[in-house]
Structures are given as structure tokens and as C-alpha cells.
Amino acid sequence: MNYFSYGSNMCTRRLHARVGSSRFRAVGSLKGYQLRFHKRSVDGSGKCNALHTGDTSDEVCGVIFDIAASDRPKLDKAEGLGYGYHEQQVDILTATGVMAAYTYVAAPSYVEDALAPYSWYKAFVVEGAKEHGLPLSYVKKLEAVKAHEDFDMNRDRENRNILLGK
């Protein structure tokens, strides 16, 4: 199953910690969408959302991974399917053409524009973008996103250890 990741799951270490069967397929972009860190998480921070704008000059860059059907429930749970995110079928423009995939987008009732991500979450997004060679201009936009420190030191440490491959 083709899964389009545009947030923290672009980082292969993060995704493998959640779904062991994930395998890289391609880098691509979703036209007519903007990346926002405004999806309210249960931890109170902002998570990524592909916000539909309909403007073809807008794009969300990301990574397509192949996920085993048997691992789909693990990914759905990790992504919060039904708890702020819903599944959406999308067409991703890649270097070799258009690939169909599914992704997760925020329900409008979970969107708060004033939110910011935790710094460890932003680090996953930036690391994943760099790891997969997303355009430098896109990476710079990600790096410019304001983030704040997580007050839960255990959660912060756990996520940073995944980021560091520990």
C-alpha cells in the first residue's frame, strides 16, 4: 500500500519504529496543498497537516512508502486515525510520474492556527526532508517553523532517542 508521509514519518527511523514493514518508494509532491503545523495533538502541540488550498502553485513535499497491509492498523493508530486525522486518497507527482497513495489529513475541528510543534517533532520532519533530499528551499521553510520545548521530559527523551537511532 502506498502511504504518502509529509510530517514526522518522513524520517525513516521514526516510521520504522512505528511500522517495521515500511519501505521507501519515491519522493514526491502533493499539488494544491500547504503544509501547516496546526493539527491539535493529544499532547497539546501542533502536528503536520496537508491543508487543501486548491491553488496549484501550493505543494506539500513528502515521501511515499510501501506499507504492508498487515501493518496498516499500526500506522492508523500511530497517526490517530479517527482522532483528528482522516484518511485521504491522493495523487503524488514523482520524478517518474503520478503515483496514487493514501495520507492522513486533519479534520477541521482539530485545526488551531496558533499551535506550534515541539522541537523534537519538528526535528523529525526536518531530518526526514533532508534524508530524502527534498528541495533545499522546502527544507529551509521547515527549519524556519517556530517550535517549543516539550514539558514532558520523558516523551522528549524517548523521541530524541528515536531520532538519534538509539
N, C-alpha and C positions, 0 to 999 in steps of 0.2 A: 504494500500500500504506500503510495507517495504522500508524504507529510511535508508541508512547507513550514519551516520554522523561521521566524523573523525576530525572535526575542532571545531569552537566555538559553533556549535549547539549540541555538546555532552552535554553541560551544559543545564540541563532541564529548568532552569529559562529562559535562552536565547531562546531556541526553543519554549517554551510556549508563550513567548512574541510575537513570530512571527506566530506560528501556534498552536492555542489552542487545536486542536484535537490530538496532538501528544501523544503517549503512548509508554512507554518502552517495548521492546520485548526481546532483548538479547544483550550481549556483544560479539564482535567477531573480527576477523582479516581478512584483505584482503591480500592474499599472492601475491608476485611478484610486490609489490609497495613499495615506500618510501614516508614518509610524508615530505613535504617541505613547507616552508612559503614563497614561491616565486611567488605566483599569484598576479599580479599587480591589486590593487583595485582602484576604482574611487577616493578614499581618498589619494592615493599615497603610501599606506603601503602594506606590504606583507600579504596575506591571505593564508590559508592552501590549499595544493594541494596533491592529491594522484598521484604521478608520477609513471607511469608504468616502471619497470626495467626489468621484465621478470625473475628476479633472485628469485627463490623460498625461499631463505633464508631471503629476504626482506619482511616486512609486515607493514601494517598500521592498528593499532588497532582503534576500534571505537565502536559505539553503533547503534543498529538497533531500529528504532522507527516505529510504525504503524502510518500512516498519513491518515486521511480521504481524499477520492478523491476530495471532495469539497474544501479542503484546499490546494490542490496541487498548484493552481496558486499563492497563498500567499507565499509558500515556494520557488517556481520558481523565483518569484520577489525578495524575500529576498536574494536568492543565486546568483542572477544576471544571470539567465539562458539566454543565447544568448548574454551576455555582458561580456565574458571572461570565463564563465563556460558552459560546455555542460553536458547533462545527459548521464550516462553510466550504463548499467545493469552489476551487479557484483555478484559473489558468495562469501558469507561470511562464514568463518569457525567459528562455535559457539561450545559451550560445548555439545550441543545436536545434532550437525551435521551441514550440509551446508544449509544456507538459501539464497534464491535469494532476491536481493534488487536492488534499484537504488541509485546512488550517483551522485555527481557533480564533474567533473574534469576540470582542467584549459585547455583552448585552448593554444597551443604552442605560439601563438602571444602575449599572456598575461603573459608569464613567464619571470621573471627577477631574476636571481640568487642572485643579490646583495641586494634585498629587505629584510626588516625586519618588523615584525609586530609591531603594537602599543602595549604598555604594557597591556592595558585593553583587547585587543583581545587575547593576549597570556594567560591572566588570565582566560578568558572563557574556553580556550582549556584545561589548566591545571586543572581547577575546574571540568570540565566535566569528565576528565580522572580519577580524584580522586573520584568523586561522584559515578562513575560506577565501581570502583575497577579494573581499567586497571593495568597491571603488573607494579610493582614499578620501574623496570628498564626502562620501557617506559615512565612513569611519570617523572623520573629523566632526560631523554633526552629532554622532553618537557620543563622542568624547566630550562634547560641549554641553550635554544634558546635565542639569543640576541634580545632584544626588545628596543623600544624607546618610549618616551612620545609623546602623541598626542598634536599638537599645537592648535587644536580646543578644547578649554576647555569645551564648551557646549556638544560636542559629547563625550568627555572623561567622563564627569559627568553623562550624560544620560546612557552610557554603564556600568559604575561602579555601578550606582543605580540598574540596572537590575541584575548585578552580586550579589549585596547585598540583593536582594529581596525587594527593595523599590518601 
